[in-house]
Amino acid sequence: MMGSRLSITLLSIKLLALAALTTAAHAQDKSSDVIARGEYLARAGDCTACHTAAEGRLFAGGRPMPTPFGTIYTSNITPDPETGIGKWSADDFYRTMHNGRFPDGGLIYPAMPFASYTKVTRADSDAIFAYLRSIQPVNQKNKPHELRFPYDNRQLILGWRTLFFREGEFKPDPTKSAEWNRGAYLVEGLGHCGMCHSPINALGGTSQSDAFKGGLIPMQNWYAPSLTSNREAGLGDWSIKDITDLLQTGVSMRGVVYGPMAEVVHNSLQYLNDEDTRAMAVYLKGIAEPSPPPAPSSALPTTESSLLISLGKTVYDKNCASCHGAQGEGKPPHWPPLANNQSIEMQSAVNPIRMVLNGGYPPGTKGNPMPYGMPPFAGLLSDNEVAAVVSYIRTAWGNRGTPVSARDANELRSAPLN
């Protein structure tokens, strides 16, 4: 009888131990799932782009970010307890993302896109925090910002916040589909696309009414086109496949990404799953508004414009037609068409001028690991020749852009390359 009781007791202990191990394993699996989700969301938020310096340690900060007000250096967000966020709680991290304040209440400069990150849900914030807690800690002190007076006074941020910051998580639009709302959450929140694709005023802010209407990226001299206007980057007449191809691989049958957008695709968008990429495409296509092409209007005298365009055809036939076609038809997806190309016809000619001067590559992605690039012509073409060929492609084959001047080309020769 005693032997039977002892056997039952031992069996109970074994069952309890097995249950404890199973619970621990389940908890570990759940923790691993949260960390993996956090890594995915950090990719969607493009955290690497800012918080990892060139040749620096992952998320250790120190990357300089030039602004019209001076240089801001990004912070260390590794779990180092002395110089990173190792002493932060999940509540601290959420308040920083949601409110734009440090755990001690200090104000964060809006170079961090907290005006977009405020839309991120608590669950997603906690997952990102769990992922950041899992990476290698790096002991690296944050570098002080180098801002001019009076912008080095953080109290001025209170005024900026009053004008441009609206706190609050993303609220789905009940009149739209779940897919559209998922896309809106990613574009407006984690993706913070409005940081570049909205006009920025002298105070470094954007009004809600101008969201996604395009603007020159300060200090970078690239124009981020409007996502609402179909004559800029609006995608209303693109197919969903063309949009998803562009987001995931950097190339599509309708266009190719270069400049800052190539970095976004490389660091962030290529890692999104098909469902989220499609959701973003559905949302972006949905916010695009038909825009009639503007009547051509050039500040250049008619005679000068005619001479430039005449010279431009000669330059184009010699240097460009072999890839982009004699009639601007291109060879998609690797050599984009120039005829009926929105990015060529926009009011701002900054991007086509920069491409002629500096060339560029689409990003290397898993869907396009060996991208075809465009060589730079800054060393081969004079300012007049650059202006001429850009003027030609903006006005040939039915394009409705306007000519540009040699001065426009010259001003962009000194633009930073990154």
N, C-alpha and C positions, 0 to 999 in steps of 0.2 A: 504493500500500500504506500509506504514511504517512497519507494522507488518510482511509483507512478506519479506521485505529487511532484517529486524532484524533476521528473522528465517533463511534466507539464510546465513547471516553473521555468526550466531552461528553454523550453520551446517558446514560452511567452517572451522571455528576454531576447531570444533571437529574432522573434517577430518584431518586437519594439525596436531593436537595433536596425533591422532591415527597413522598417518604416522610417526611422530617423535618417538613414542613409538615402532612402528614396526621396524624402522631403528635401534633404540638403542638395541632392543632385538636381531635383526639380528647381530649387531656388537658384542654383548655379546656372542652370540652363536658361532660366528666366532672366537672370542678370546678364548673361551673355547675349541674349536676344535684345535686351534694352541697349546694351553697349553697341551692338551691331546697328541697331536702328539709329542710335545717336550719331554714329560715324556717317551713316547715309544722310542724315539731316544736316550734319556739319558740312558735308559735300554740297548739299543743296543750297546752303547758306554761303558757300564760297569763303569759309572762314580761313582757309589756307592762304588765299591770295593776299590778305592783309597781315595776318598774324605770323607769317613765316617770311623772314628776310631772305634776300638772295644769298644762297649758300649758308643759310642759317639753320638752326635746329627747328624741328616741327613745332609750330605754335609758340615759339619762345619770344616772338615779337621783335621789336627793333627795326621794323621796316619803315623807312622814311616816306611820308606821304605829303608831298608839296601841296599847299593850298594858297589861295590869294592872300591869306593872313599870316603865312609863315609855314614852317614844317612841323607836322605832327608825327610822332613816332608811335608805332603800334605797341600794344602791351603784351606781356608774357601771360598766356592763359594755360600754361602747363600746370600740373598739380604740385609744383614746388611750393612748400609752405612758407618760404621766406620771400621769394620774388614773384611767385605766380599766384594761382588761385587755390592752393592747397588747403588753406584755412577757411575757404568759403563753404557755405552750406548750399543745398539746392535752392532754398529760399533766397539766399543772397544772389545766386546766379539768375534766378527768374526775375528778381527786382531789377537787376542790371539790364537784362534784355528788355523787360517790359516798361521800365520807367526811365532808363537812361541815367541811372545814378549808381555810384559805387556802394558797397555795403555800409560804409560809414556816412552815406548820404551825399557824398561829393558829386558834383555835376560832371557828366561825361561830354566831351566835345562831340558835336554831331557828325564828325567824320566817321564815327561808328554809326551805322544805320539803324539806331534804335527807333527812329520814327517808323521804320518798316518792321523791325523785330518785335515791336510791341504787339503786332498781330499774331505772333507765334503762341500756340497753346501751351498751357502749363505742362502737359504730358510730353510734348515735343521738347520743351526747354529742359525738363528733367532728363530726358534721354540724351540730349547733347551734353549736359553736365556729366552724366555717368560716363559717356565716352571720353570726355576730356580728363576725367579723373583716372581713366585707365591707361593713358599714354605715359611715355617716359617723362618724368619731371626734369626740368632744366633750370639750374640756378643761374639766372641772368637778370640783372636789375633792369628795370624799365628806364629808358633814356628820357631825360626831360625834353619837353617840347621846346621848339624854338619859334615862338610866336611874337610878332611885333606888338608894341603897345598901341592900343589898349586891349588887344585881343588876348593878351596873356592873363587877363583878369577873368577868371571863370564865372564870376557873378553875371557877366554879360550874357551868359548862356540862358539865364532866366528870361531875358527879353526874347531871345531866339525861340525858346520853348513856347512862350506865350503866343508868338506869331505863327509858328510852323509845326508844333508837336501836338498830336491828338492821341492820347493814351487809350489803348483798348484792343482786346483780342479780336481776331477776324470774326465777323458775323456773316454766315452764309446768306445768300440772297435766295429766299424761298421760291422766287419765280424762275430760278435757273436750275439746271441739272446738277446732280452731285459732281459730275465730271467737270463742268464749268467752274463750280465753286472750289473744287480741289485745285484747278489751275489758277484761279484768282488768289487762293491762299499762298501758293508757291511764288507767283509773280509779284504780288503786292507785299508779301511777308518775307519769308526766308530768302527768296531770290533778290529782294530789294532792287528790282529792275528800275524803279523810278529814280534811284540815286543818280543814274546816268541819263536815262531817257526822259528827263523832265528839265525844263529850263531852270537854271539857278540864278537868283538875283544877287544884287550887290551884298546882301546880308548872308549869303550862303544858304538860302532857303528856297522852297518851292511852294506856291499856293496849291491847294487841293484842286482848284479849277484847271490848273495847268499840268496836272499829273499825266505823264507819258506823252507829252506833246513835243518832246525832243529838245536838245540844246547842246551847246558846246561844252565839253568836259573841261573844267578849269585846270589849267597848268599842263594838260596833256595835248591840247590842240587836235583833238579828234571830235567829230560831231556825232553825237548819239541821236539817230533819227527818231522822229515821232513814231510811236507804236499805234497811234490812233488814226493817222492820216495815210490813206492808201497811196499818196504820191510820195511818201517817204518810206518808212519801214512798215506801215500798216499792212497786215497780212490778209486782209479781207478777201482778196481774189487769189490767194494761194491755196493749194490743196493741203489737207492735213498732213499728207506724206511729205510734201516739200518742206513744211514747217518742222516736222519732227526730224527729218534728215538734217536740216540746218542746225537744230539744237543739239542733236546727238553726235553728229560727225563734223560739223563746221562747213559742210558743202551740201548743196542740193541742186536740182535742175534749175532753180530760179536764182540762186545766188551763193555767195561764199562769204564767210566772216573773216575779217582781218582786224588788226589793232587790238584795242582793249577787249572787244567781244571775243576774239580768238582765245584770249587768256581765260575768259569766263567759261567758254566751252571746254577748254583743256582741263581746268581745275575743278569744274563743277558739273556742267550740264551733261557731259558724256557719261557720267556715273548714275544718272537717274534711270529708273526702270521705265519700261515702255508705257506703263499706265500713267505715270506722272508726266512723262514727256508729252503724251497725247493730251492729257488734261491741260497742260500749259498751252499747247497748240490750239485747243478748242477755245480757251479763254482769249488768247491773243487774236485769233481770227474774229472772235465775237466783239472785241472792243474797237476793231478797225472801222473807220467811217469813210464812205466814199468821198473822195476829194477831187473836184475838177482841176485839171492842170492849170496853173496860173498862166496868164498871158506873158509871153517872153518879154522881159524888160531888163535891159542892160545899161549899166552906167558908162560903158565904153562908147566912144563915137562910132558911128556906123562904118566909116572907112577903116578904122583900126580893127573892128570886129571882123570885117571881111578879109582883111589881110591875114589876121591871126588864123581864121578858119581855113583859108587857102593853104597857108604854111602847115597847119595842123594835119591836113590830109596827107601831105608829103611825109611828115614825121610818123604819122600813124601807119601808113603803108610800109614804111621801112622797118619800124620797130615793134609794131603791135599786131598787125594783121595775121601774122603766121600763127598766133595763138587765138586771138579773139575774132578772126574772120574778117574778110574784106568788107562785109556788110554788118559787122558787129554782132554776128550770130553766135560767136563763141563755140566752145566744144564742151558743153555741160557734162558732168558737174565740175570738172577740174578747172576748166578755163571758162569763166562765167560770160554770158552774153552781155554786151554793152548796149545793144539796141533795146529800147523799151525797158531799161534798167532803172528802177526807182532810185537807187543809191547814186546814179550818175546825174539824174535830172533834178535832184533836190536844190532848194534855194541856196543852201550852203555848198560850196565847192571844195571845202577843206579836205574831205576824204579822198576824192579822186586826185587832187593835187598831191597829197601825201603818198598815195599809192604810186604815182608816177615817179616822184622823187625818191622815195625810200623802199619801194617794193614791199614785199611781205609774204608771209606764209599763213595759210589756214593752220589751225592747231593739229598736232598729231593726236589722233583719237583711235579708240579700238575699232571704230567703223571706217576709219581712213588713216591707217598707221603711217603711210608714206605720202603726205600731201604734196601736191605740186605748188610751187611758189612763183612769185613774180619778181624778176630782178629789179634792183634800183637803177634809176636813170639819172640821178642827181649829178653824177660825174660825167655823163655823156651829153646831156642836154642843157642848153642855156635857159635862163629864165623865160626868154621869149619863146623858145621851143616847147618848154613845159606848158606855158600858158596856151600856146597854139594847139597842142595836141589835146589838152583838156577841153579847150573851147570847142574843138572839132567833135570830140565824142559826146559832148553835152548838147550838140545841136544837129548832129547827123542822124540819118536813118529814122527820122520822125521824133527823135528826142526833143524835149521842150525845155532844156536847160538854157542857161545864158552863158555868154563868153566870160572868161576871166582874164585878168591882166598879168603882165610880167611881175608887177609889184606883188600881187597875191602869191605868186609862186616864190618870189624871193623871201617874203616874210615867213614862209613855212620851211625854208631850208634849215633853219636853226631850231626847229621844233624837236623836243626830246623824242627819242626813239622808243622809250618805254614809260 
